[in-house]
Amino acid sequence: MTNPIPIIGKAKGFKKEGYDWLSNMYECDVELGGVIYPSAENAFQSLKTDDPQIKQQFSQMTPYNAKQFGGRTGGLRLPDDWDTTRLDHMLTVLRAKFAQNPELADKLLATGGAELVEGNFWNDTFWGYSIQKGEGENWLGCLLERVRRELRLKALLEPITAPKLIKSVASNMKLMAESAPWE
């Protein structure tokens, strides 16, 4: 009998399950276009404008305020193509977040093959999974899984040094032990 694929975040959300660093609200520097933002949320919201002054404002806000200001009710006029480009923009932000914060990239890789679900209580069924409604497209989770796959591929293509090899073997042994079919 094989173990089911673990699911992270679906029952209570990333933060309540100890994976708050997967959230775009998690505070970590993310640099895009020469501007350093205090979170992936700030960086993402800044992509809704070409105005350098507004981008700078986003870099000074809390993640929550950036989400409010950049949201559909925040007064910012969205680009006409936003609905068709927002997934690409989010992927750009997530790639930057994990490339610029190696400790977070290591944590993402350590999630193994777990399904990543941005469970939430605010009924966001596009980026996440509404716990109350029991539904959601979970695009944030899907894009996090894609970045994880890209990080794995990058690691496979890098030259192997002794410390990297030891770390890789240890990580693989841990994953194998966690998914052992004899448990």
VEXVEX-407640 format. One record per residue (C-alpha): residue number from 1; x, y negated, z negated. Coordinates in nm, 2 decimals. Example, Ala and Ser with C-alpha at 12.3 -4.5 7.8 and 13.67 -1.06 7.14 Angstrom:
! residues 2
atom n->1	x->1.23	y->0.45	z->-0.78
atom n->2	x->1.37	y->0.11	z->-0.71
***
This chain:
! residues 183
atom n->1	x->0.00	y->0.00	z->0.00
atom n->2	x->0.14	y->-0.34	z->0.10
atom n->3	x->0.10	y->-0.65	z->-0.11
atom n->4	x->-0.12	y->-0.92	z->0.03
atom n->5	x->0.05	y->-1.24	z->0.15
atom n->6	x->0.06	y->-1.48	z->-0.14
atom n->7	x->-0.14	y->-1.80	z->-0.11
atom n->8	x->-0.01	y->-2.12	z->-0.27
atom n->9	x->-0.24	y->-2.41	z->-0.35
atom n->10	x->-0.58	y->-2.28	z->-0.24
atom n->11	x->-0.73	y->-2.22	z->-0.59
atom n->12	x->-0.63	y->-2.53	z->-0.77
atom n->13	x->-0.41	y->-2.74	z->-0.53
atom n->14	x->-0.04	y->-2.78	z->-0.50
atom n->15	x->0.01	y->-3.00	z->-0.81
atom n->16	x->-0.19	y->-2.78	z->-1.05
atom n->17	x->-0.01	y->-2.47	z->-0.93
atom n->18	x->0.33	y->-2.61	z->-0.98
atom n->19	x->0.40	y->-2.70	z->-0.62
atom n->20	x->0.35	y->-3.08	z->-0.64
atom n->21	x->0.66	y->-3.13	z->-0.43
atom n->22	x->0.46	y->-2.99	z->-0.13
atom n->23	x->0.22	y->-3.28	z->-0.16
atom n->24	x->0.28	y->-3.60	z->0.05
atom n->25	x->0.22	y->-3.79	z->-0.27
atom n->26	x->0.53	y->-3.64	z->-0.43
atom n->27	x->0.79	y->-3.92	z->-0.48
atom n->28	x->1.10	y->-3.86	z->-0.28
atom n->29	x->1.28	y->-4.09	z->-0.04
atom n->30	x->1.18	y->-4.05	z->0.33
atom n->31	x->1.36	y->-4.27	z->0.58
atom n->32	x->1.19	y->-4.34	z->0.92
atom n->33	x->1.30	y->-4.60	z->1.17
atom n->34	x->1.55	y->-4.76	z->0.93
atom n->35	x->1.29	y->-4.81	z->0.65
atom n->36	x->1.31	y->-4.60	z->0.33
atom n->37	x->0.97	y->-4.50	z->0.19
atom n->38	x->0.91	y->-4.37	z->-0.16
atom n->39	x->0.71	y->-4.07	z->-0.04
atom n->40	x->0.60	y->-3.88	z->0.27
atom n->41	x->0.25	y->-4.04	z->0.23
atom n->42	x->0.40	y->-4.39	z->0.26
atom n->43	x->0.60	y->-4.29	z->0.56
atom n->44	x->0.30	y->-4.13	z->0.73
atom n->45	x->0.07	y->-4.43	z->0.66
atom n->46	x->0.34	y->-4.66	z->0.81
atom n->47	x->0.31	y->-4.49	z->1.14
atom n->48	x->-0.03	y->-4.64	z->1.18
atom n->49	x->0.12	y->-4.98	z->1.27
atom n->50	x->0.40	y->-5.12	z->1.48
atom n->51	x->0.42	y->-5.43	z->1.26
atom n->52	x->0.76	y->-5.43	z->1.08
atom n->53	x->0.63	y->-5.65	z->0.80
atom n->54	x->0.34	y->-5.40	z->0.73
atom n->55	x->0.59	y->-5.11	z->0.75
atom n->56	x->0.80	y->-5.29	z->0.49
atom n->57	x->0.49	y->-5.34	z->0.27
atom n->58	x->0.42	y->-4.96	z->0.29
atom n->59	x->0.78	y->-4.91	z->0.16
atom n->60	x->0.70	y->-5.11	z->-0.15
atom n->61	x->0.36	y->-4.94	z->-0.24
atom n->62	x->0.29	y->-4.64	z->-0.46
atom n->63	x->0.19	y->-4.34	z->-0.26
atom n->64	x->-0.17	y->-4.37	z->-0.37
atom n->65	x->-0.19	y->-4.74	z->-0.27
atom n->66	x->-0.03	y->-4.66	z->0.07
atom n->67	x->-0.30	y->-4.40	z->0.13
atom n->68	x->-0.57	y->-4.65	z->0.03
atom n->69	x->-0.43	y->-4.93	z->0.25
atom n->70	x->-0.36	y->-4.70	z->0.55
atom n->71	x->-0.69	y->-4.51	z->0.51
atom n->72	x->-0.99	y->-4.57	z->0.73
atom n->73	x->-1.13	y->-4.82	z->0.48
atom n->74	x->-0.81	y->-5.00	z->0.41
atom n->75	x->-0.85	y->-5.27	z->0.68
atom n->76	x->-0.56	y->-5.14	z->0.90
atom n->77	x->-0.66	y->-5.10	z->1.26
atom n->78	x->-0.57	y->-4.75	z->1.37
atom n->79	x->-0.39	y->-4.70	z->1.71
atom n->80	x->-0.64	y->-4.60	z->1.98
atom n->81	x->-0.47	y->-4.26	z->2.01
atom n->82	x->-0.44	y->-4.19	z->1.64
atom n->83	x->-0.67	y->-3.89	z->1.64
atom n->84	x->-0.46	y->-3.72	z->1.91
atom n->85	x->-0.12	y->-3.81	z->1.77
atom n->86	x->-0.16	y->-3.78	z->1.39
atom n->87	x->-0.05	y->-3.42	z->1.38
atom n->88	x->0.27	y->-3.51	z->1.57
atom n->89	x->0.32	y->-3.80	z->1.33
atom n->90	x->0.27	y->-3.58	z->1.02
atom n->91	x->0.52	y->-3.32	z->1.16
atom n->92	x->0.77	y->-3.60	z->1.21
atom n->93	x->0.73	y->-3.71	z->0.85
atom n->94	x->0.75	y->-3.36	z->0.71
atom n->95	x->1.06	y->-3.28	z->0.91
atom n->96	x->1.22	y->-3.60	z->0.77
atom n->97	x->1.11	y->-3.52	z->0.42
atom n->98	x->1.27	y->-3.18	z->0.41
atom n->99	x->1.58	y->-3.27	z->0.62
atom n->100	x->1.66	y->-3.56	z->0.39
atom n->101	x->1.59	y->-3.38	z->0.06
atom n->102	x->1.78	y->-3.05	z->0.07
atom n->103	x->1.66	y->-2.95	z->-0.27
atom n->104	x->1.30	y->-2.96	z->-0.14
atom n->105	x->1.40	y->-2.77	z->0.17
atom n->106	x->1.54	y->-2.50	z->-0.05
atom n->107	x->1.22	y->-2.48	z->-0.25
atom n->108	x->1.02	y->-2.47	z->0.08
atom n->109	x->1.23	y->-2.18	z->0.20
atom n->110	x->1.19	y->-2.01	z->-0.14
atom n->111	x->0.81	y->-1.99	z->-0.08
atom n->112	x->0.89	y->-1.70	z->0.16
atom n->113	x->0.60	y->-1.60	z->0.37
atom n->114	x->0.33	y->-1.74	z->0.15
atom n->115	x->0.04	y->-1.92	z->0.31
atom n->116	x->0.05	y->-2.28	z->0.21
atom n->117	x->-0.29	y->-2.43	z->0.15
atom n->118	x->-0.35	y->-2.79	z->0.05
atom n->119	x->-0.64	y->-2.72	z->-0.18
atom n->120	x->-0.81	y->-3.04	z->-0.30
atom n->121	x->-1.11	y->-3.17	z->-0.49
atom n->122	x->-1.16	y->-3.48	z->-0.27
atom n->123	x->-1.32	y->-3.28	z->0.01
atom n->124	x->-1.05	y->-3.34	z->0.27
atom n->125	x->-1.12	y->-3.06	z->0.52
atom n->126	x->-0.88	y->-3.19	z->0.80
atom n->127	x->-0.55	y->-3.20	z->0.62
atom n->128	x->-0.65	y->-2.95	z->0.35
atom n->129	x->-0.90	y->-2.71	z->0.21
atom n->130	x->-1.19	y->-2.85	z->0.01
atom n->131	x->-1.22	y->-2.63	z->-0.31
atom n->132	x->-1.58	y->-2.74	z->-0.36
atom n->133	x->-1.69	y->-2.68	z->-0.01
atom n->134	x->-1.48	y->-2.37	z->0.04
atom n->135	x->-1.36	y->-2.48	z->0.38
atom n->136	x->-1.10	y->-2.67	z->0.56
atom n->137	x->-0.86	y->-2.68	z->0.86
atom n->138	x->-0.56	y->-2.71	z->0.63
atom n->139	x->-0.34	y->-2.89	z->0.89
atom n->140	x->-0.09	y->-3.00	z->0.62
atom n->141	x->-0.04	y->-2.64	z->0.51
atom n->142	x->0.00	y->-2.53	z->0.87
atom n->143	x->0.26	y->-2.80	z->0.94
atom n->144	x->0.45	y->-2.72	z->0.62
atom n->145	x->0.47	y->-2.36	z->0.73
atom n->146	x->0.60	y->-2.47	z->1.07
atom n->147	x->0.87	y->-2.68	z->0.90
atom n->148	x->0.96	y->-2.38	z->0.69
atom n->149	x->1.00	y->-2.16	z->1.00
atom n->150	x->1.21	y->-2.43	z->1.16
atom n->151	x->1.43	y->-2.45	z->0.85
atom n->152	x->1.48	y->-2.07	z->0.86
atom n->153	x->1.57	y->-2.08	z->1.23
atom n->154	x->1.82	y->-2.36	z->1.17
atom n->155	x->1.97	y->-2.16	z->0.88
atom n->156	x->2.01	y->-1.86	z->1.11
atom n->157	x->2.19	y->-2.07	z->1.38
atom n->158	x->2.43	y->-2.24	z->1.15
atom n->159	x->2.78	y->-2.10	z->1.11
atom n->160	x->2.80	y->-1.87	z->0.81
atom n->161	x->3.04	y->-1.95	z->0.53
atom n->162	x->3.09	y->-1.74	z->0.22
atom n->163	x->2.88	y->-1.95	z->-0.01
atom n->164	x->2.59	y->-1.97	z->0.24
atom n->165	x->2.61	y->-1.59	z->0.29
atom n->166	x->2.60	y->-1.52	z->-0.08
atom n->167	x->2.30	y->-1.76	z->-0.12
atom n->168	x->2.12	y->-1.61	z->0.17
atom n->169	x->2.17	y->-1.25	z->0.05
atom n->170	x->2.05	y->-1.34	z->-0.30
atom n->171	x->1.75	y->-1.52	z->-0.16
atom n->172	x->1.66	y->-1.22	z->0.06
atom n->173	x->1.70	y->-0.98	z->-0.23
atom n->174	x->1.47	y->-1.19	z->-0.44
atom n->175	x->1.21	y->-1.20	z->-0.16
atom n->176	x->1.24	y->-0.82	z->-0.11
atom n->177	x->1.19	y->-0.76	z->-0.48
atom n->178	x->0.88	y->-0.98	z->-0.49
atom n->179	x->0.72	y->-0.80	z->-0.20
atom n->180	x->0.82	y->-0.45	z->-0.30
atom n->181	x->0.55	y->-0.20	z->-0.19
atom n->182	x->0.60	y->0.03	z->-0.49
atom n->183	x->0.47	y->-0.22	z->-0.74
***
